[in-house]
Amino acid sequence: MWGWYSACLTGCMTQPIAGRTFLIDDTAVLLGVSRRTVYYWIAAGRLATVRTLGGSQRVLLTSIERVLREERGLPPLDSLEN
């Protein structure tokens, strides 16, 4: 019904978020860093995650985009909408 999982982020969400999150390994490949670095960035708050019902973490696409934009010196997407 909701795909593979639903997640909780600031309270339980009622809609699935599949398709907008990435596995830790995939995030590491996208960012060109190690898995350990991804975990460090999660702990530091640089990457936002959600937990699946099974307890695994998934990294939000929006936080990956934000990190990539920061590293390339591009303005945040929010500033482009105004």
C-alpha positions in Angstrom: 0.0 0.0 0.0 2.7 2.5 0.9 5.6 0.9 -0.9 8.5 -0.5 1.1 8.3 1.7 4.1 6.9 4.8 5.8 9.0 7.0 8.0 8.9 9.3 10.9 10.4 12.8 10.7 9.2 15.4 13.2 6.2 13.2 14.0 5.0 10.3 12.0 4.3 11.1 8.3 1.1 9.8 6.8 2.5 9.6 3.3 5.3 7.4 2.0 8.6 9.1 1.0 10.0 6.3 -1.2 11.7 7.9 -4.2 12.9 10.9 -2.3 15.5 9.1 -0.1 18.7 7.2 -0.7 20.5 4.3 1.0 23.7 5.2 2.9 25.9 3.4 0.2 24.2 5.3 -2.6 24.6 8.6 -0.8 28.3 7.9 -0.4 28.6 7.3 -4.1 26.6 10.4 -5.1 28.7 12.6 -2.8 32.0 10.9 -3.6 32.8 10.1 0.0 33.0 7.0 2.2 30.1 5.4 4.1 31.8 6.5 7.3 31.8 10.1 6.2 28.1 9.9 5.4 27.5 8.7 9.0 29.7 11.5 10.4 27.7 14.0 8.3 24.4 12.5 9.6 25.6 12.8 13.2 26.8 16.4 12.6 23.4 17.3 11.1 24.8 18.0 7.7 22.6 15.2 6.1 19.0 14.6 7.1 17.7 11.1 7.4 14.5 9.2 8.1 14.2 5.8 9.7 12.4 2.9 8.0 10.0 0.7 10.0 12.9 -1.8 10.1 15.2 0.8 11.7 17.4 1.5 8.7 18.3 5.1 7.8 17.6 6.7 4.5 19.1 10.0 3.5 16.7 12.7 2.2 17.3 13.8 -1.4 16.9 17.5 -0.3 19.8 17.2 2.1 22.0 15.6 -0.6 21.2 18.4 -3.0 22.0 21.0 -0.3 25.4 19.5 0.4 26.2 19.3 -3.4 25.2 22.9 -3.8 27.3 24.0 -0.8 30.3 22.2 -2.1 30.0 23.8 -5.5 29.4 27.3 -4.1 25.9 27.5 -5.6 23.1 29.4 -3.8 20.5 27.3 -1.9 17.4 26.4 -4.0 15.2 28.4 -1.6 17.0 31.6 -2.7 16.3 30.9 -6.3 12.5 30.7 -5.9 12.2 34.4 -4.9 
